[in-house]
């Protein structure tokens, strides 16, 4: 543990299980158990986001199922929080890569959207890149509007 001051989450979970099995009751063991519980929930959320499986939520007023995708702000906050908690789990790398990918998309999309004249195929290509990330960003809607506008202009010409 001297080489890595923050052991992997799985190792910490193993420590908690050992403490419970050995009936070790201490304040430190309780704190570790709480930390592992919170960290495990965060890692599960990160894994769901990174696996691009859309989370479904049932609206209690109706029986409609609504797709919930995280926003860039939400995944940046999740990464920041998990990092500040020193969570050591492989999913952290996946989340950091997702955040970097979304930030790269946003930068590319803004560059394309700032140009006055852009081919519809370029707009579609950029939008496709963004949609594949499965994260909500306002640039996707703006690209959709520009694509519709471009198609309308092409039909009118």
VOMIBA-65323 format. One record per residue (C-alpha): x, y, z; residue number from 1; chain. Coordinates in nm, 3 decimals, padded with zeros to 5 digits. Layout:
<rs>
+---------+---------+---------+------+-------+
:       u :       v :       w : resi : chain :
+---------+---------+---------+------+-------+
:       X :       Y :       Z :  NUM :     A :
...
+---------+---------+---------+------+-------+
</rs>
This chain:
<rs>
+---------+---------+---------+------+-------+
:       u :       v :       w : resi : chain :
+---------+---------+---------+------+-------+
:  00.000 :  00.000 :  00.000 :    1 :     A :
:  00.299 :  00.232 :  00.034 :    2 :     A :
:  00.339 :  00.244 : -00.346 :    3 :     A :
: -00.028 :  00.333 : -00.397 :    4 :     A :
: -00.176 :  00.544 : -00.116 :    5 :     A :
: -00.526 :  00.484 : -00.257 :    6 :     A :
: -00.585 :  00.112 : -00.301 :    7 :     A :
: -00.825 : -00.010 : -00.568 :    8 :     A :
: -01.191 : -00.006 : -00.471 :    9 :     A :
: -01.211 : -00.385 : -00.501 :   10 :     A :
: -00.934 : -00.421 : -00.245 :   11 :     A :
: -01.111 : -00.183 : -00.008 :   12 :     A :
: -01.434 : -00.380 : -00.050 :   13 :     A :
: -01.237 : -00.693 :  00.037 :   14 :     A :
: -01.109 : -00.524 :  00.354 :   15 :     A :
: -01.467 : -00.439 :  00.453 :   16 :     A :
: -01.581 : -00.796 :  00.390 :   17 :     A :
: -01.290 : -00.930 :  00.597 :   18 :     A :
: -01.369 : -00.689 :  00.882 :   19 :     A :
: -01.733 : -00.801 :  00.883 :   20 :     A :
: -01.639 : -01.168 :  00.862 :   21 :     A :
: -01.398 : -01.128 :  01.155 :   22 :     A :
: -01.657 : -00.920 :  01.342 :   23 :     A :
: -01.422 : -00.624 :  01.371 :   24 :     A :
: -01.619 : -00.332 :  01.504 :   25 :     A :
: -01.437 : -00.003 :  01.497 :   26 :     A :
: -01.501 :  00.352 :  01.391 :   27 :     A :
: -01.245 :  00.318 :  01.111 :   28 :     A :
: -01.412 :  00.002 :  00.979 :   29 :     A :
: -01.748 :  00.180 :  00.972 :   30 :     A :
: -01.600 :  00.478 :  00.786 :   31 :     A :
: -01.438 :  00.245 :  00.535 :   32 :     A :
: -01.767 :  00.061 :  00.487 :   33 :     A :
: -01.948 :  00.391 :  00.421 :   34 :     A :
: -01.679 :  00.507 :  00.179 :   35 :     A :
: -01.685 :  00.176 : -00.011 :   36 :     A :
: -02.065 :  00.191 : -00.033 :   37 :     A :
: -02.068 :  00.544 : -00.172 :   38 :     A :
: -01.775 :  00.481 : -00.405 :   39 :     A :
: -01.933 :  00.159 : -00.534 :   40 :     A :
: -02.255 :  00.343 : -00.618 :   41 :     A :
: -02.057 :  00.606 : -00.809 :   42 :     A :
: -01.861 :  00.341 : -00.998 :   43 :     A :
: -02.187 :  00.165 : -01.092 :   44 :     A :
: -02.325 :  00.493 : -01.225 :   45 :     A :
: -02.003 :  00.556 : -01.418 :   46 :     A :
: -02.017 :  00.205 : -01.564 :   47 :     A :
: -02.378 :  00.258 : -01.681 :   48 :     A :
: -02.288 :  00.587 : -01.845 :   49 :     A :
: -01.974 :  00.457 : -02.012 :   50 :     A :
: -02.135 :  00.142 : -02.140 :   51 :     A :
: -02.376 :  00.368 : -02.331 :   52 :     A :
: -02.673 :  00.177 : -02.202 :   53 :     A :
: -02.943 :  00.436 : -02.165 :   54 :     A :
: -03.092 :  00.453 : -01.822 :   55 :     A :
: -03.468 :  00.421 : -01.823 :   56 :     A :
: -03.699 :  00.590 : -01.580 :   57 :     A :
: -04.069 :  00.532 : -01.543 :   58 :     A :
: -04.273 :  00.846 : -01.493 :   59 :     A :
: -04.500 :  00.787 : -01.193 :   60 :     A :
: -04.785 :  00.997 : -01.340 :   61 :     A :
: -04.800 :  00.792 : -01.657 :   62 :     A :
: -04.659 :  00.459 : -01.763 :   63 :     A :
: -04.429 :  00.621 : -02.018 :   64 :     A :
: -04.064 :  00.521 : -02.008 :   65 :     A :
: -03.831 :  00.814 : -02.071 :   66 :     A :
: -03.473 :  00.784 : -02.187 :   67 :     A :
: -03.230 :  00.966 : -01.963 :   68 :     A :
: -02.891 :  01.066 : -02.096 :   69 :     A :
: -02.639 :  01.259 : -01.891 :   70 :     A :
: -02.528 :  01.608 : -01.983 :   71 :     A :
: -02.165 :  01.711 : -02.024 :   72 :     A :
: -02.190 :  01.902 : -01.695 :   73 :     A :
: -02.319 :  01.592 : -01.517 :   74 :     A :
: -02.038 :  01.368 : -01.637 :   75 :     A :
: -01.776 :  01.635 : -01.564 :   76 :     A :
: -01.917 :  01.671 : -01.211 :   77 :     A :
: -01.922 :  01.295 : -01.163 :   78 :     A :
: -01.559 :  01.269 : -01.275 :   79 :     A :
: -01.456 :  01.557 : -01.051 :   80 :     A :
: -01.637 :  01.412 : -00.749 :   81 :     A :
: -01.502 :  01.061 : -00.801 :   82 :     A :
: -01.152 :  01.200 : -00.851 :   83 :     A :
: -01.174 :  01.409 : -00.532 :   84 :     A :
: -01.279 :  01.092 : -00.346 :   85 :     A :
: -00.964 :  00.921 : -00.481 :   86 :     A :
: -01.166 :  00.633 : -00.623 :   87 :     A :
: -00.932 :  00.387 : -00.788 :   88 :     A :
: -01.136 :  00.183 : -01.035 :   89 :     A :
: -01.093 :  00.103 : -01.406 :   90 :     A :
: -01.422 :  00.279 : -01.481 :   91 :     A :
: -01.257 :  00.610 : -01.391 :   92 :     A :
: -01.038 :  00.586 : -01.701 :   93 :     A :
: -01.347 :  00.518 : -01.915 :   94 :     A :
: -01.526 :  00.822 : -01.772 :   95 :     A :
: -01.224 :  01.046 : -01.824 :   96 :     A :
: -01.205 :  00.931 : -02.187 :   97 :     A :
: -01.577 :  00.996 : -02.234 :   98 :     A :
: -01.547 :  01.347 : -02.090 :   99 :     A :
: -01.250 :  01.418 : -02.316 :  100 :     A :
: -01.440 :  01.282 : -02.618 :  101 :     A :
: -01.748 :  01.495 : -02.548 :  102 :     A :
: -01.535 :  01.805 : -02.492 :  103 :     A :
: -01.360 :  01.735 : -02.825 :  104 :     A :
: -01.695 :  01.697 : -02.999 :  105 :     A :
: -01.826 :  02.023 : -02.849 :  106 :     A :
: -01.514 :  02.206 : -02.968 :  107 :     A :
: -01.545 :  02.059 : -03.319 :  108 :     A :
: -01.920 :  02.129 : -03.336 :  109 :     A :
: -01.875 :  02.489 : -03.227 :  110 :     A :
: -01.609 :  02.538 : -03.493 :  111 :     A :
: -01.841 :  02.402 : -03.762 :  112 :     A :
: -02.141 :  02.598 : -03.633 :  113 :     A :
: -01.944 :  02.925 : -03.636 :  114 :     A :
: -01.891 :  02.896 : -04.011 :  115 :     A :
: -02.159 :  03.060 : -04.225 :  116 :     A :
: -02.158 :  02.805 : -04.504 :  117 :     A :
: -02.116 :  02.437 : -04.428 :  118 :     A :
: -02.214 :  02.139 : -04.641 :  119 :     A :
: -02.501 :  01.933 : -04.504 :  120 :     A :
: -02.283 :  01.619 : -04.517 :  121 :     A :
: -02.026 :  01.783 : -04.289 :  122 :     A :
: -02.300 :  01.882 : -04.046 :  123 :     A :
: -02.438 :  01.526 : -04.051 :  124 :     A :
: -02.091 :  01.382 : -03.992 :  125 :     A :
: -02.031 :  01.604 : -03.689 :  126 :     A :
: -02.380 :  01.536 : -03.553 :  127 :     A :
: -02.325 :  01.160 : -03.593 :  128 :     A :
: -02.006 :  01.187 : -03.390 :  129 :     A :
: -02.195 :  01.365 : -03.112 :  130 :     A :
: -02.490 :  01.127 : -03.110 :  131 :     A :
: -02.255 :  00.829 : -03.073 :  132 :     A :
: -02.135 :  00.970 : -02.741 :  133 :     A :
: -02.485 :  00.935 : -02.589 :  134 :     A :
: -02.446 :  01.256 : -02.388 :  135 :     A :
: -02.678 :  01.556 : -02.408 :  136 :     A :
: -02.511 :  01.869 : -02.542 :  137 :     A :
: -02.687 :  02.173 : -02.693 :  138 :     A :
: -02.467 :  02.159 : -03.002 :  139 :     A :
: -02.655 :  01.848 : -03.120 :  140 :     A :
: -02.980 :  02.043 : -03.146 :  141 :     A :
: -02.804 :  02.332 : -03.318 :  142 :     A :
: -02.651 :  02.092 : -03.570 :  143 :     A :
: -02.995 :  01.941 : -03.632 :  144 :     A :
: -03.138 :  02.286 : -03.699 :  145 :     A :
: -02.856 :  02.370 : -03.939 :  146 :     A :
: -02.903 :  02.039 : -04.121 :  147 :     A :
: -03.276 :  02.108 : -04.164 :  148 :     A :
: -03.197 :  02.460 : -04.282 :  149 :     A :
: -02.938 :  02.327 : -04.529 :  150 :     A :
: -03.180 :  02.071 : -04.670 :  151 :     A :
: -03.447 :  02.340 : -04.707 :  152 :     A :
: -03.201 :  02.568 : -04.891 :  153 :     A :
: -03.091 :  02.281 : -05.119 :  154 :     A :
: -03.452 :  02.201 : -05.211 :  155 :     A :
: -03.523 :  02.568 : -05.282 :  156 :     A :
: -03.222 :  02.604 : -05.508 :  157 :     A :
+---------+---------+---------+------+-------+
</rs>
